[in-house]
Amino acid sequence: MKATMEKIDNHKVVFEIEVPQVEVAKAVEKAYRKLSNKVNIPGFRKGKTPRRILEMHIGKEALLDEAFEIMASPAYAQALEDNKIEPVSRPHIDVVTLAEDKDLLFKATVVAKPEIALGQYKGLKIAAAVEEVTEEKINAEVETMRNSHAKMVVAEDAVIEDGDFAIIDFEGFVDGVAFPGGDGKAYPLQIGSNTFIPGFEEQVIGAKAGSEIDVNVTFPAEYHAADLAGKEAVFKVKVHDVKRKELPALDDEFVKDVSDFNTVEELKADIKNKLEKAASEKADRDFRNEAIKQAVENATVEIPDVMVEDRISKMIEDLGANLESRGMKLDDYMKYMNTDITALRQNYHESAVANVKTDLLLEAVVKAEALEVSTEEVDAEIATIAKGYGAEIEDVKAIINGQGKMSTVFDSILRKKAAQLIIDSVEKE
């Protein structure tokens, strides 16, 4: 076999691959034996059908096509290896000559993984800052706790204000006719929650328990019920009660009821410690992310569209799996988010480009630094995977080996080492 390669643009390459006639003849014989064991021909046992009879039934072209499948894959793989090309797309095959008495000649057009030109990735200068934990932030956490333990109490003779809960009956009419699904009894409507149609809640403000009011609204043009979209409606509303949150007093007794602490001071000290830890962890994540981001920005590469589209598909696949684990279908999610697959793919485009470029950068750093993986590092990585799934290490290792995915584990470790090398070399400002 011999192959020549031609670059036709920044990403595509064309291989012209030639297989000698003697190899073609061998492949045709293999194809004959393979097909004769598959095709049922009356009067002959499988594997015993004479070639002439087999060709009469399936056609010479079918035999040659099968022979081509036998030859093309290893020839194409050898061409990739000889020319050190890593494809990122399926090859487009054009058969030039395919005959038993001639050399096989075919062309394979493929998108190759691009070369990335590294810029500065070591010795980057990054400011490291931890967000201050102020008294206001501590108090905000305390208020969140108080709100979560608040009681709803009836506000006697009160007029409805923003944030109140109005317990209401309502019935909606369009052109004087009640419409299905437009009514409710003793509904707890929180004013300001934007639960109802725009303009509804604002008109309830100022009403008292026992009052009856008309609320005039216009359904949004994009309303989910097409028969109501854009139409004017009147809701007959009766207010039963006005309820407000009653926050518990912030004292030691409250603290004992809702936590493992005895005093307000102890609770606040614990909150401060947790906020400081969270701030430190966030600062570390931001620092690490900024280091990789700067290294990526300093690199130069032109990314093929197919790599971006494949990454988007993977991201949407991951989203679908995550939704499935929570009992939701991707189609239902898109309906809920008022989007479609085209818009979803577009939303992922920028992140996909950044992710692909980051992977290319880390792979290039692995090569530039001649990074390697030790047996201990592989064992540690598999142990981490096993822990995440709550599985036995040996079982996970067997699955990885069985699926031929050990190279994926190696690549993951190498990328992590490359990222850590970049981060460790940063000069903090």
VMD Tcl script that draws the C-alpha trace (Angstrom):
set ca {
  {0.00 0.00 0.00}
  {1.13 3.54 -0.69}
  {-0.52 6.83 0.10}
  {0.05 10.47 -0.77}
  {-1.40 13.35 1.23}
  {-2.48 16.79 0.09}
  {-3.71 19.64 2.29}
  {-6.62 21.42 0.65}
  {-7.23 24.06 3.34}
  {-6.26 24.79 6.94}
  {-8.11 21.75 8.20}
  {-8.86 19.25 5.43}
  {-6.45 16.75 3.99}
  {-6.95 14.33 1.09}
  {-5.25 10.95 1.01}
  {-4.86 9.19 -2.33}
  {-4.42 5.57 -1.33}
  {-3.33 2.76 -3.63}
  {-3.51 -0.96 -2.80}
  {-1.68 -3.40 -5.12}
  {-3.74 -5.72 -7.33}
  {-2.42 -8.83 -5.58}
  {-3.90 -7.56 -2.29}
  {-7.15 -6.74 -4.06}
  {-7.42 -10.31 -5.30}
  {-6.85 -11.62 -1.76}
  {-9.54 -9.28 -0.39}
  {-12.02 -10.42 -3.05}
  {-11.40 -14.04 -2.04}
  {-11.96 -13.12 1.63}
  {-15.15 -11.30 0.66}
  {-16.37 -14.36 -1.23}
  {-15.77 -16.65 1.78}
  {-17.44 -14.18 4.13}
  {-20.53 -13.66 1.97}
  {-20.92 -17.34 1.08}
  {-21.30 -18.03 4.81}
  {-24.04 -15.40 5.08}
  {-26.13 -15.75 1.90}
  {-28.73 -18.51 1.61}
  {-28.81 -19.94 -1.92}
  {-31.16 -22.89 -2.63}
  {-29.30 -26.12 -3.32}
  {-26.11 -25.11 -1.56}
  {-24.96 -25.21 2.03}
  {-23.64 -21.99 3.55}
  {-19.96 -21.62 2.78}
  {-20.14 -24.14 -0.09}
  {-21.69 -21.97 -2.80}
  {-19.39 -21.72 -5.85}
  {-18.20 -18.18 -6.43}
  {-19.79 -18.02 -9.89}
  {-23.19 -18.92 -8.45}
  {-22.79 -16.45 -5.58}
  {-21.95 -13.65 -8.01}
  {-25.03 -14.49 -10.08}
  {-27.21 -14.00 -7.00}
  {-25.64 -10.96 -5.35}
  {-23.80 -9.35 -8.27}
  {-20.11 -8.76 -8.87}
  {-20.45 -5.23 -7.43}
  {-21.58 -6.55 -4.05}
  {-18.51 -8.79 -3.89}
  {-16.21 -5.91 -4.79}
  {-17.92 -3.62 -2.26}
  {-17.32 -6.17 0.48}
  {-13.69 -6.52 -0.62}
  {-13.32 -2.74 -0.48}
  {-14.57 -2.71 3.11}
  {-11.94 -5.31 3.97}
  {-9.12 -3.25 2.40}
  {-10.10 0.38 2.98}
  {-10.13 0.58 6.77}
  {-6.61 -0.76 7.45}
  {-5.21 1.17 4.44}
  {-6.75 4.41 5.67}
  {-5.52 3.78 9.25}
  {-2.00 3.17 7.91}
  {-2.12 6.40 5.91}
  {-3.08 8.34 9.04}
  {-0.27 6.74 11.04}
  {2.38 7.27 8.35}
  {1.48 10.95 7.97}
  {0.92 11.55 11.70}
  {-2.61 12.86 11.14}
  {-5.23 12.71 13.92}
  {-8.70 12.97 12.36}
  {-11.57 14.83 14.00}
  {-14.21 13.82 11.45}
  {-15.30 10.74 9.58}
  {-13.54 10.37 6.22}
  {-15.37 11.07 2.98}
  {-14.47 8.24 0.59}
  {-14.30 8.49 -3.19}
  {-13.51 5.26 -5.03}
  {-11.47 5.90 -8.18}
  {-10.67 2.33 -9.30}
  {-12.15 -0.88 -7.89}
  {-11.65 -4.02 -9.94}
  {-10.26 -7.45 -9.18}
  {-7.62 -7.26 -11.91}
  {-6.41 -3.74 -11.07}
  {-4.80 -1.82 -8.24}
  {-7.36 -0.31 -5.85}
  {-7.30 3.49 -5.86}
  {-9.45 5.60 -3.57}
  {-9.41 9.02 -1.95}
  {-10.20 9.78 1.69}
  {-10.94 13.38 2.69}
  {-10.82 14.10 6.40}
  {-10.64 17.02 8.81}
  {-7.41 16.86 10.80}
  {-6.92 18.03 14.37}
  {-5.35 21.49 14.14}
  {-1.93 22.40 15.44}
  {-2.01 24.98 18.24}
  {0.77 27.54 18.62}
  {1.51 27.97 22.31}
  {1.98 31.46 23.66}
  {3.06 32.20 27.21}
  {1.66 29.58 29.53}
  {4.22 29.66 32.34}
  {5.00 32.57 34.63}
  {1.65 34.26 34.08}
  {0.87 37.17 36.42}
  {-2.49 36.95 38.17}
  {-3.93 38.90 41.08}
  {-5.19 36.59 43.82}
  {-7.92 38.12 45.96}
  {-10.30 36.62 48.50}
  {-13.64 38.38 48.87}
  {-14.05 39.94 52.32}
  {-16.69 38.48 54.61}
  {-18.47 41.54 55.97}
  {-20.91 41.88 58.84}
  {-23.62 42.61 56.26}
  {-23.07 39.23 54.59}
  {-23.19 37.43 57.92}
  {-26.41 39.22 58.85}
  {-27.90 38.38 55.44}
  {-27.32 34.69 56.16}
  {-28.94 35.07 59.55}
  {-31.96 36.77 57.95}
  {-32.25 33.91 55.48}
  {-32.46 31.51 58.43}
  {-35.10 33.64 60.09}
  {-37.14 33.79 56.88}
  {-36.97 30.04 56.45}
  {-38.48 29.62 59.92}
  {-41.03 32.43 59.60}
  {-44.73 31.84 60.25}
  {-47.53 33.07 58.04}
  {-50.06 34.98 60.13}
  {-53.25 36.79 59.20}
  {-52.79 40.57 59.13}
  {-56.10 41.85 60.51}
  {-57.62 44.86 58.66}
  {-54.42 45.25 56.63}
  {-54.34 46.38 53.03}
  {-52.34 44.16 50.70}
  {-48.74 45.27 50.20}
  {-45.90 44.03 48.05}
  {-44.58 40.78 49.56}
  {-47.87 39.89 51.28}
  {-49.76 36.68 50.66}
  {-53.31 37.30 49.43}
  {-55.64 34.35 49.88}
  {-58.01 34.80 46.94}
  {-60.77 33.28 44.86}
  {-60.61 34.28 41.21}
  {-62.34 33.62 37.92}
  {-61.25 34.92 34.52}
  {-63.46 36.07 31.63}
  {-62.71 36.89 28.00}
  {-65.47 38.79 26.18}
  {-67.70 38.07 29.16}
  {-67.24 34.30 28.95}
  {-65.36 32.30 31.59}
  {-62.46 30.33 30.12}
  {-61.19 26.89 31.22}
  {-58.39 26.93 33.77}
  {-59.00 30.57 34.65}
  {-60.37 30.05 38.15}
  {-59.14 29.10 41.59}
  {-60.28 28.91 45.21}
  {-58.35 30.03 48.31}
  {-55.24 30.53 46.21}
  {-52.22 31.85 48.20}
  {-50.84 34.52 45.86}
  {-47.61 36.17 46.96}
  {-47.59 39.72 45.67}
  {-44.40 40.39 43.76}
  {-43.76 36.76 42.89}
  {-44.83 37.35 39.26}
  {-46.75 34.12 39.39}
  {-49.76 35.49 37.56}
  {-50.15 37.35 34.27}
  {-48.23 40.66 34.15}
  {-50.28 43.43 35.75}
  {-52.45 41.13 37.87}
  {-50.60 41.29 41.18}
  {-50.10 45.05 41.09}
  {-53.87 45.57 40.90}
  {-54.44 43.45 44.01}
  {-52.25 45.78 46.09}
  {-54.37 48.02 48.33}
  {-57.26 45.58 48.68}
  {-58.44 44.34 52.08}
  {-59.76 41.01 53.33}
  {-63.41 40.68 52.33}
  {-63.15 43.00 49.32}
  {-64.07 42.04 45.77}
  {-62.29 43.65 42.83}
  {-62.00 43.38 39.04}
  {-58.51 42.91 37.66}
  {-58.04 43.84 34.00}
  {-55.11 42.26 32.18}
  {-53.92 41.41 28.67}
  {-52.48 37.97 28.04}
  {-48.94 38.04 26.57}
  {-48.70 37.57 22.81}
  {-46.51 34.50 23.41}
  {-48.87 32.96 26.00}
  {-48.74 29.14 26.03}
  {-52.51 28.84 25.45}
  {-52.92 30.04 21.86}
  {-56.66 30.77 22.28}
  {-55.83 33.33 25.01}
  {-52.61 34.83 23.60}
  {-52.86 38.60 23.23}
  {-56.46 38.79 24.47}
  {-57.87 41.14 27.11}
  {-59.38 39.50 30.18}
  {-61.19 40.45 33.40}
  {-60.65 38.49 36.59}
  {-63.27 38.63 39.33}
  {-61.25 38.46 42.54}
  {-62.41 37.99 46.14}
  {-59.85 38.52 48.90}
  {-60.33 36.18 51.88}
  {-57.28 37.02 53.99}
  {-54.07 38.99 53.96}
  {-51.14 37.03 55.38}
  {-47.65 38.20 56.24}
  {-44.49 36.58 57.40}
  {-43.83 36.80 61.10}
  {-40.09 36.40 61.67}
  {-38.89 34.71 64.84}
  {-36.93 36.88 67.26}
  {-33.19 36.69 66.83}
  {-32.17 35.44 70.24}
  {-30.42 32.52 71.87}
  {-33.62 30.48 72.06}
  {-34.08 30.77 68.28}
  {-30.47 29.71 67.73}
  {-30.91 26.64 69.96}
  {-34.06 25.66 68.02}
  {-32.55 25.87 64.55}
  {-28.89 24.96 65.03}
  {-26.34 23.13 67.13}
  {-25.26 26.36 68.83}
  {-26.37 28.01 72.04}
  {-25.94 31.71 71.34}
  {-26.34 34.20 68.52}
  {-22.63 34.96 68.73}
  {-21.72 31.28 68.24}
  {-24.06 31.03 65.26}
  {-22.60 34.13 63.64}
  {-19.06 32.89 64.24}
  {-19.92 29.63 62.50}
  {-21.52 31.47 59.60}
  {-18.43 33.65 59.29}
  {-16.17 30.60 59.18}
  {-18.29 28.97 56.50}
  {-18.46 32.15 54.41}
  {-14.69 32.60 54.69}
  {-14.11 29.01 53.62}
  {-16.48 29.42 50.67}
  {-14.82 32.71 49.70}
  {-11.38 31.09 49.85}
  {-12.51 28.14 47.72}
  {-14.11 30.49 45.19}
  {-10.95 32.61 45.04}
  {-8.91 29.47 44.40}
  {-11.28 28.34 41.62}
  {-11.24 31.81 40.06}
  {-7.44 31.90 40.28}
  {-7.07 28.51 38.61}
  {-9.64 29.32 35.93}
  {-7.96 32.65 35.18}
  {-4.57 30.97 34.78}
  {-5.93 28.50 32.22}
  {-7.97 31.23 30.53}
  {-4.91 33.44 30.06}
  {-2.85 30.53 28.71}
  {-5.64 29.74 26.24}
  {-5.92 33.37 25.16}
  {-2.14 33.49 24.57}
  {-2.32 30.48 22.25}
  {-3.21 30.63 18.55}
  {-5.31 28.05 16.75}
  {-8.03 27.89 14.12}
  {-10.65 25.39 15.25}
  {-12.56 23.36 12.63}
  {-16.34 23.72 12.79}
  {-16.77 19.96 13.15}
  {-14.89 19.98 16.46}
  {-17.15 22.72 17.83}
  {-20.32 21.02 16.61}
  {-19.24 17.69 18.07}
  {-18.53 19.35 21.42}
  {-21.93 21.06 21.38}
  {-23.57 17.69 20.71}
  {-21.67 16.18 23.65}
  {-22.72 19.07 25.93}
  {-26.38 18.62 24.97}
  {-26.05 14.87 25.45}
  {-24.69 15.50 28.95}
  {-27.54 17.93 29.63}
  {-30.06 15.31 28.54}
  {-28.50 12.68 30.80}
  {-28.53 15.11 33.74}
  {-32.19 15.91 33.13}
  {-33.04 12.21 32.83}
  {-31.45 11.59 36.23}
  {-33.89 14.15 37.65}
  {-36.91 12.73 35.87}
  {-37.17 15.27 33.07}
  {-36.95 14.85 29.30}
  {-34.83 17.20 27.16}
  {-37.87 18.05 25.02}
  {-39.87 19.00 28.12}
  {-36.97 21.12 29.36}
  {-36.81 23.01 26.07}
  {-40.56 23.67 26.18}
  {-40.26 24.93 29.75}
  {-37.36 27.20 28.75}
  {-39.24 28.35 25.64}
  {-36.38 27.29 23.36}
  {-35.60 24.74 20.66}
  {-32.61 22.61 19.68}
  {-31.28 25.22 17.24}
  {-31.29 27.97 19.87}
  {-29.88 25.57 22.47}
  {-26.98 24.69 20.21}
  {-26.32 28.37 19.57}
  {-26.30 29.07 23.32}
  {-23.63 26.40 23.79}
  {-21.46 27.60 20.89}
  {-19.22 30.03 22.78}
  {-18.59 27.58 25.63}
  {-17.88 24.77 23.16}
  {-15.25 26.86 21.35}
  {-13.57 27.70 24.68}
  {-13.64 24.06 25.80}
  {-12.15 22.75 22.55}
  {-9.39 25.38 22.59}
  {-8.62 24.56 26.24}
  {-8.29 20.86 25.42}
  {-5.96 21.63 22.50}
  {-3.87 23.91 24.72}
  {-3.49 21.29 27.46}
  {-2.59 18.59 24.93}
  {0.08 20.90 23.50}
  {1.49 21.60 26.97}
  {1.66 17.85 27.63}
  {3.79 17.46 24.49}
  {5.91 20.57 25.11}
  {6.70 19.49 28.67}
  {6.98 15.77 27.84}
  {4.59 14.94 30.67}
  {4.09 11.30 31.57}
  {1.71 9.22 33.66}
  {2.80 6.87 36.42}
  {1.09 3.66 37.50}
  {0.34 5.26 40.87}
  {-1.41 8.19 39.17}
  {-3.56 5.83 37.10}
  {-4.52 3.87 40.22}
  {-5.40 7.11 42.04}
  {-7.54 8.31 39.13}
  {-9.44 5.03 38.93}
  {-9.95 5.12 42.71}
  {-11.46 8.59 42.37}
  {-13.79 7.40 39.61}
  {-14.82 4.37 41.68}
  {-15.54 6.56 44.72}
  {-17.75 8.83 42.62}
  {-19.87 5.86 41.55}
  {-19.71 4.06 44.88}
  {-18.11 1.08 43.14}
  {-15.18 -1.23 43.80}
  {-11.87 -0.13 42.27}
  {-11.19 -3.49 40.60}
  {-14.68 -3.53 39.08}
  {-14.18 -0.04 37.60}
  {-10.75 -0.99 36.28}
  {-12.23 -4.08 34.61}
  {-14.96 -2.01 32.97}
  {-12.47 0.59 31.70}
  {-10.21 -2.10 30.27}
  {-13.17 -3.97 28.82}
  {-14.39 -0.89 26.99}
  {-10.90 0.00 25.81}
  {-11.10 3.35 27.62}
  {-7.81 3.25 29.53}
  {-6.32 5.78 27.09}
  {-9.11 8.17 28.10}
  {-7.99 7.85 31.72}
  {-4.40 8.56 30.70}
  {-5.46 11.63 28.70}
  {-7.50 12.95 31.64}
  {-4.54 12.63 34.00}
  {-2.19 14.32 31.54}
  {-4.57 17.25 31.03}
  {-4.83 17.71 34.79}
  {-1.03 17.65 35.11}
  {-0.69 20.21 32.33}
  {-3.24 22.48 33.98}
  {-1.49 22.15 37.34}
  {1.86 22.99 35.74}
  {0.39 26.22 34.37}
  {-1.19 27.10 37.73}
  {1.90 26.27 39.79}
  {4.06 28.58 37.67}
  {1.81 31.62 38.11}
  {3.39 34.68 39.73}
  {0.78 36.04 42.13}
  {0.36 39.80 42.20}
}
mol new
graphics top color blue
foreach p $ca { graphics top sphere $p radius 0.5 }
foreach p [lrange $ca 0 end-1] q [lrange $ca 1 end] { graphics top cylinder $p $q radius 0.2 }
display resetview
